[in-house]
């Protein structure tokens, strides 16, 4: 008997940072970045997704921190294409 598994994909826009064009703000940083990411990890650990796409994680230390805490459920990751 063959079983079928649906592919579960999660996409999430984590946060934005202060980005400027011609010295004018285009996006403002979100407040409480570290607290948001701590809460995000606990929520992501409860989701049964085959692929997680986390967008707008600009800072390398936050990328590494998220990966370190999520690698038990998502063993591989790609920084950017």
N, CA, C and O atoms as CSV, one atom per row, in Angstrom:
chain,resi,resn,atom,element,x,y,z
A,1,UNK,N,N,0.846,-1.185,0.000
A,1,UNK,CA,C,0.000,0.000,0.000
A,1,UNK,C,C,0.893,1.251,0.000
A,1,UNK,O,O,1.845,1.345,0.774
A,2,UNK,N,N,0.579,2.173,-0.850
A,2,UNK,CA,C,1.357,3.394,-0.977
A,2,UNK,C,C,0.728,4.505,-0.146
A,2,UNK,O,O,-0.482,4.725,-0.195
A,3,UNK,N,N,1.566,5.201,0.618
A,3,UNK,CA,C,1.066,6.342,1.383
A,3,UNK,C,C,1.533,7.630,0.710
A,3,UNK,O,O,2.595,7.673,0.090
A,4,UNK,N,N,0.745,8.647,0.840
A,4,UNK,CA,C,1.064,9.932,0.242
A,4,UNK,C,C,1.340,10.945,1.344
A,4,UNK,O,O,0.701,10.945,2.396
A,5,UNK,N,N,2.294,11.793,1.074
A,5,UNK,CA,C,2.645,12.857,2.017
A,5,UNK,C,C,2.622,14.179,1.271
A,5,UNK,O,O,3.284,14.341,0.246
A,6,UNK,N,N,1.860,15.112,1.793
A,6,UNK,CA,C,1.847,16.448,1.201
A,6,UNK,C,C,3.099,17.189,1.630
A,6,UNK,O,O,3.523,17.081,2.781
A,7,UNK,N,N,3.682,17.926,0.733
A,7,UNK,CA,C,4.835,18.744,1.045
A,7,UNK,C,C,4.353,20.004,1.756
A,7,UNK,O,O,3.537,20.754,1.220
A,8,UNK,N,N,4.860,20.231,2.961
A,8,UNK,CA,C,4.462,21.398,3.744
A,8,UNK,C,C,5.557,22.455,3.663
A,8,UNK,O,O,6.699,22.212,4.054
A,9,UNK,N,N,5.198,23.630,3.150
A,9,UNK,CA,C,6.145,24.729,2.997
A,9,UNK,C,C,5.653,25.919,3.815
A,9,UNK,O,O,4.497,26.327,3.711
A,10,UNK,N,N,6.540,26.461,4.620
A,10,UNK,CA,C,6.234,27.628,5.430
A,10,UNK,C,C,7.081,28.796,4.936
A,10,UNK,O,O,8.294,28.656,4.781
A,11,UNK,N,N,6.464,29.937,4.688
A,11,UNK,CA,C,7.208,31.159,4.389
A,11,UNK,C,C,6.850,32.188,5.454
A,11,UNK,O,O,5.701,32.293,5.882
A,12,UNK,N,N,7.859,32.941,5.866
A,12,UNK,CA,C,7.620,33.933,6.911
A,12,UNK,C,C,8.574,35.107,6.726
A,12,UNK,O,O,9.783,34.919,6.593
A,13,UNK,N,N,8.027,36.312,6.718
A,13,UNK,CA,C,8.813,37.532,6.655
A,13,UNK,C,C,9.168,37.895,8.094
A,13,UNK,O,O,8.327,38.394,8.842
A,14,UNK,N,N,10.418,37.641,8.477
A,14,UNK,CA,C,10.836,37.754,9.868
A,14,UNK,C,C,10.851,39.208,10.351
A,14,UNK,O,O,10.244,39.522,11.375
A,15,UNK,N,N,11.527,40.082,9.635
A,15,UNK,CA,C,11.623,41.482,10.065
A,15,UNK,C,C,12.280,42.292,8.964
A,15,UNK,O,O,12.835,41.745,8.012
A,16,UNK,N,N,12.206,43.584,9.108
A,16,UNK,CA,C,12.923,44.467,8.187
A,16,UNK,C,C,13.889,45.320,8.986
A,16,UNK,O,O,13.760,45.437,10.205
A,17,UNK,N,N,14.836,45.905,8.320
A,17,UNK,CA,C,15.792,46.784,8.978
A,17,UNK,C,C,15.706,48.165,8.355
A,17,UNK,O,O,14.927,48.397,7.431
A,18,UNK,N,N,16.486,49.045,8.851
A,18,UNK,CA,C,16.490,50.412,8.352
A,18,UNK,C,C,17.227,50.456,7.015
A,18,UNK,O,O,18.457,50.420,6.980
A,19,UNK,N,N,16.490,50.533,5.937
A,19,UNK,CA,C,17.065,50.585,4.595
A,19,UNK,C,C,16.796,51.967,4.025
A,19,UNK,O,O,15.681,52.483,4.107
A,20,UNK,N,N,17.836,52.560,3.445
A,20,UNK,CA,C,17.695,53.916,2.919
A,20,UNK,C,C,17.999,53.950,1.425
A,20,UNK,O,O,18.887,53.251,0.937
A,21,UNK,N,N,17.249,54.771,0.718
A,21,UNK,CA,C,17.496,55.072,-0.681
A,21,UNK,C,C,17.678,56.586,-0.788
A,21,UNK,O,O,16.800,57.356,-0.400
A,22,UNK,N,N,18.818,56.998,-1.313
A,22,UNK,CA,C,19.124,58.422,-1.420
A,22,UNK,C,C,18.962,59.125,-0.072
A,22,UNK,O,O,18.433,60.233,0.020
A,23,UNK,N,N,19.434,58.442,0.960
A,23,UNK,CA,C,19.424,58.930,2.342
A,23,UNK,C,C,18.013,59.138,2.908
A,23,UNK,O,O,17.842,59.856,3.894
A,24,UNK,N,N,17.032,58.531,2.306
A,24,UNK,CA,C,15.664,58.592,2.812
A,24,UNK,C,C,15.248,57.191,3.278
A,24,UNK,O,O,15.490,56.213,2.571
A,25,UNK,N,N,14.630,57.083,4.451
A,25,UNK,CA,C,14.258,55.753,4.943
A,25,UNK,C,C,13.198,55.103,4.063
A,25,UNK,O,O,12.192,55.724,3.719
A,26,UNK,N,N,13.434,53.858,3.708
A,26,UNK,CA,C,12.453,53.076,2.955
A,26,UNK,C,C,11.727,52.110,3.885
A,26,UNK,O,O,10.530,51.867,3.731
A,27,UNK,N,N,12.458,51.565,4.843
A,27,UNK,CA,C,11.890,50.659,5.844
A,27,UNK,C,C,12.474,51.037,7.190
A,27,UNK,O,O,13.622,51.475,7.271
A,28,UNK,N,N,11.715,50.876,8.217
A,28,UNK,CA,C,12.211,51.126,9.565
A,28,UNK,C,C,12.418,49.794,10.257
A,28,UNK,O,O,11.693,48.837,9.983
A,29,UNK,N,N,13.401,49.714,11.157
A,29,UNK,CA,C,13.622,48.455,11.873
A,29,UNK,C,C,12.452,48.151,12.812
A,29,UNK,O,O,11.828,49.058,13.363
A,30,UNK,N,N,12.175,46.883,12.977
A,30,UNK,CA,C,11.130,46.497,13.923
A,30,UNK,C,C,11.689,46.611,15.333
A,30,UNK,O,O,12.900,46.549,15.544
A,31,UNK,N,N,10.803,46.778,16.277
A,31,UNK,CA,C,11.224,46.854,17.669
A,31,UNK,C,C,11.399,45.448,18.226
A,31,UNK,O,O,10.804,44.493,17.727
A,32,UNK,N,N,12.198,45.332,19.238
A,32,UNK,CA,C,12.357,44.093,19.998
A,32,UNK,C,C,12.806,42.924,19.131
A,32,UNK,O,O,12.204,41.851,19.181
A,33,UNK,N,N,13.851,43.117,18.341
A,33,UNK,CA,C,14.310,42.089,17.397
A,33,UNK,C,C,14.681,40.799,18.111
A,33,UNK,O,O,14.227,39.729,17.706
A,34,UNK,N,N,15.492,40.867,19.159
A,34,UNK,CA,C,15.921,39.647,19.854
A,34,UNK,C,C,14.735,38.911,20.485
A,34,UNK,O,O,14.662,37.684,20.424
A,35,UNK,N,N,13.834,39.639,21.074
A,35,UNK,CA,C,12.659,39.020,21.680
A,35,UNK,C,C,11.770,38.364,20.619
A,35,UNK,O,O,11.228,37.279,20.828
A,36,UNK,N,N,11.632,39.048,19.477
A,36,UNK,CA,C,10.825,38.477,18.376
A,36,UNK,C,C,11.418,37.172,17.869
A,36,UNK,O,O,10.692,36.212,17.611
A,37,UNK,N,N,12.745,37.137,17.726
A,37,UNK,CA,C,13.380,35.937,17.204
A,37,UNK,C,C,13.330,34.789,18.202
A,37,UNK,O,O,13.210,33.633,17.797
A,38,UNK,N,N,13.419,35.080,19.494
A,38,UNK,CA,C,13.287,34.033,20.509
A,38,UNK,C,C,11.883,33.418,20.458
A,38,UNK,O,O,11.727,32.199,20.521
A,39,UNK,N,N,10.874,34.275,20.344
A,39,UNK,CA,C,9.496,33.779,20.243
A,39,UNK,C,C,9.287,33.030,18.929
A,39,UNK,O,O,8.571,32.029,18.889
A,40,UNK,N,N,9.905,33.510,17.865
A,40,UNK,CA,C,9.774,32.869,16.562
A,40,UNK,C,C,10.304,31.446,16.602
A,40,UNK,O,O,9.667,30.534,16.076
A,41,UNK,N,N,11.464,31.245,17.221
A,41,UNK,CA,C,12.051,29.905,17.293
A,41,UNK,C,C,11.118,28.948,18.011
A,41,UNK,O,O,10.902,27.833,17.535
A,42,UNK,N,N,10.563,29.350,19.135
A,42,UNK,CA,C,9.673,28.441,19.871
A,42,UNK,C,C,8.438,28.090,19.049
A,42,UNK,O,O,7.941,26.967,19.135
A,43,UNK,N,N,7.942,29.018,18.264
A,43,UNK,CA,C,6.790,28.731,17.398
A,43,UNK,C,C,7.178,27.833,16.225
A,43,UNK,O,O,6.449,26.897,15.896
A,44,UNK,N,N,8.321,28.111,15.592
A,44,UNK,CA,C,8.749,27.310,14.445
A,44,UNK,C,C,9.032,25.865,14.841
A,44,UNK,O,O,8.803,24.947,14.054
A,45,UNK,N,N,9.529,25.663,16.056
A,45,UNK,CA,C,9.806,24.298,16.517
A,45,UNK,C,C,8.536,23.460,16.635
A,45,UNK,O,O,8.609,22.232,16.646
A,46,UNK,N,N,7.388,24.098,16.721
A,46,UNK,CA,C,6.119,23.387,16.846
A,46,UNK,C,C,5.453,23.106,15.500
A,46,UNK,O,O,4.461,22.379,15.434
A,47,UNK,N,N,5.998,23.684,14.426
A,47,UNK,CA,C,5.395,23.544,13.101
A,47,UNK,C,C,6.056,22.397,12.359
A,47,UNK,O,O,7.282,22.292,12.327
A,48,UNK,N,N,5.251,21.548,11.769
A,48,UNK,CA,C,5.766,20.394,11.038
A,48,UNK,C,C,5.852,20.746,9.554
A,48,UNK,O,O,5.006,20.342,8.756
A,49,UNK,N,N,6.894,21.512,9.198
A,49,UNK,CA,C,7.071,21.916,7.805
A,49,UNK,C,C,8.285,21.193,7.223
A,49,UNK,O,O,9.294,21.008,7.903
A,50,UNK,N,N,8.177,20.793,5.971
A,50,UNK,CA,C,9.302,20.168,5.276
A,50,UNK,C,C,10.317,21.213,4.842
A,50,UNK,O,O,11.520,20.951,4.845
A,51,UNK,N,N,9.843,22.388,4.471
A,51,UNK,CA,C,10.691,23.482,4.017
A,51,UNK,C,C,10.244,24.758,4.723
A,51,UNK,O,O,9.055,25.075,4.757
A,52,UNK,N,N,11.207,25.487,5.287
A,52,UNK,CA,C,10.915,26.780,5.903
A,52,UNK,C,C,11.692,27.851,5.150
A,52,UNK,O,O,12.908,27.747,4.990
A,53,UNK,N,N,10.992,28.873,4.693
A,53,UNK,CA,C,11.614,30.001,4.008
A,53,UNK,C,C,11.456,31.227,4.903
A,53,UNK,O,O,10.354,31.752,5.065
A,54,UNK,N,N,12.558,31.673,5.476
A,54,UNK,CA,C,12.534,32.834,6.355
A,54,UNK,C,C,13.127,34.005,5.591
A,54,UNK,O,O,14.301,33.996,5.221
A,55,UNK,N,N,12.302,35.003,5.363
A,55,UNK,CA,C,12.707,36.155,4.560
A,55,UNK,C,C,13.109,37.318,5.449
A,55,UNK,O,O,12.638,37.450,6.579
A,56,UNK,N,N,13.987,38.157,4.920
A,56,UNK,CA,C,14.424,39.383,5.570
A,56,UNK,C,C,15.061,39.150,6.928
A,56,UNK,O,O,14.781,39.863,7.893
A,57,UNK,N,N,15.921,38.144,6.991
A,57,UNK,CA,C,16.781,37.937,8.156
A,57,UNK,C,C,18.144,38.491,7.742
A,57,UNK,O,O,19.003,37.750,7.266
A,58,UNK,N,N,18.334,39.786,7.925
A,58,UNK,CA,C,19.470,40.479,7.344
A,58,UNK,C,C,20.784,40.245,8.076
A,58,UNK,O,O,21.834,40.179,7.437
A,59,UNK,N,N,20.753,40.122,9.361
A,59,UNK,CA,C,21.984,40.076,10.137
A,59,UNK,C,C,22.514,38.651,10.255
A,59,UNK,O,O,21.778,37.727,10.601
A,60,UNK,N,N,23.790,38.492,9.964
A,60,UNK,CA,C,24.429,37.161,9.965
A,60,UNK,C,C,24.319,36.487,11.333
A,60,UNK,O,O,24.089,35.279,11.397
A,61,UNK,N,N,24.477,37.229,12.423
A,61,UNK,CA,C,24.395,36.618,13.746
A,61,UNK,C,C,22.992,36.106,14.043
A,61,UNK,O,O,22.835,35.091,14.722
A,62,UNK,N,N,21.984,36.788,13.548
A,62,UNK,CA,C,20.609,36.310,13.733
A,62,UNK,C,C,20.357,35.092,12.855
A,62,UNK,O,O,19.689,34.152,13.286
A,63,UNK,N,N,20.882,35.093,11.626
A,63,UNK,CA,C,20.769,33.905,10.763
A,63,UNK,C,C,21.385,32.690,11.445
A,63,UNK,O,O,20.771,31.625,11.510
A,64,UNK,N,N,22.605,32.858,11.953
A,64,UNK,CA,C,23.294,31.751,12.611
A,64,UNK,C,C,22.554,31.290,13.860
A,64,UNK,O,O,22.458,30.091,14.123
A,65,UNK,N,N,22.032,32.237,14.625
A,65,UNK,CA,C,21.284,31.894,15.834
A,65,UNK,C,C,20.014,31.113,15.518
A,65,UNK,O,O,19.694,30.134,16.191
A,66,UNK,N,N,19.293,31.553,14.487
A,66,UNK,CA,C,18.085,30.823,14.090
A,66,UNK,C,C,18.439,29.415,13.628
A,66,UNK,O,O,17.769,28.451,13.999
A,67,UNK,N,N,19.489,29.293,12.821
A,67,UNK,CA,C,19.881,27.970,12.341
A,67,UNK,C,C,20.302,27.061,13.504
A,67,UNK,O,O,19.905,25.897,13.559
A,68,UNK,N,N,21.096,27.589,14.419
A,68,UNK,CA,C,21.545,26.773,15.554
A,68,UNK,C,C,20.378,26.228,16.361
A,68,UNK,O,O,20.433,25.102,16.857
A,69,UNK,N,N,19.315,27.028,16.494
A,69,UNK,CA,C,18.176,26.574,17.288
A,69,UNK,C,C,17.189,25.732,16.498
A,69,UNK,O,O,16.407,24.982,17.082
A,70,UNK,N,N,17.216,25.849,15.169
A,70,UNK,CA,C,16.257,25.111,14.344
A,70,UNK,C,C,16.845,23.874,13.664
A,70,UNK,O,O,16.104,23.116,13.037
A,71,UNK,N,N,18.150,23.653,13.771
A,71,UNK,CA,C,18.769,22.571,13.004
A,71,UNK,C,C,18.296,21.179,13.411
A,71,UNK,O,O,18.512,20.219,12.671
A,72,UNK,N,N,17.657,21.052,14.567
A,72,UNK,CA,C,17.106,19.748,14.943
A,72,UNK,C,C,15.912,19.367,14.076
A,72,UNK,O,O,15.638,18.183,13.879
A,73,UNK,N,N,15.202,20.365,13.558
A,73,UNK,CA,C,14.053,20.062,12.693
A,73,UNK,C,C,14.323,20.379,11.229
A,73,UNK,O,O,13.708,19.786,10.342
A,74,UNK,N,N,15.238,21.307,10.967
A,74,UNK,CA,C,15.608,21.666,9.608
A,74,UNK,C,C,17.138,21.523,9.512
A,74,UNK,O,O,17.858,22.477,9.804
A,75,UNK,N,N,17.638,20.357,9.113
A,75,UNK,CA,C,19.078,20.105,9.164
A,75,UNK,C,C,19.933,20.828,8.123
A,75,UNK,O,O,21.154,20.876,8.271
A,76,UNK,N,N,19.336,21.383,7.087
A,76,UNK,CA,C,20.107,22.062,6.059
A,76,UNK,C,C,19.493,23.429,5.794
A,76,UNK,O,O,18.284,23.632,5.908
A,77,UNK,N,N,20.383,24.370,5.432
A,77,UNK,CA,C,19.842,25.682,5.092
A,77,UNK,C,C,20.711,26.351,4.056
A,77,UNK,O,O,21.882,26.013,3.884
A,78,UNK,N,N,20.121,27.298,3.375
A,78,UNK,CA,C,20.783,28.083,2.341
A,78,UNK,C,C,20.638,29.549,2.730
A,78,UNK,O,O,19.529,30.026,2.971
A,79,UNK,N,N,21.747,30.252,2.789
A,79,UNK,CA,C,21.688,31.666,3.197
A,79,UNK,C,C,20.987,32.551,2.185
A,79,UNK,O,O,20.052,33.274,2.527
A,80,UNK,N,N,21.432,32.498,0.954
A,80,UNK,CA,C,20.764,33.281,-0.098
A,80,UNK,C,C,21.134,32.705,-1.437
A,80,UNK,O,O,22.152,32.030,-1.588
A,81,UNK,N,N,20.296,32.981,-2.399
A,81,UNK,CA,C,20.526,32.466,-3.748
A,81,UNK,C,C,21.422,33.389,-4.514
A,81,UNK,O,O,21.733,33.125,-5.675
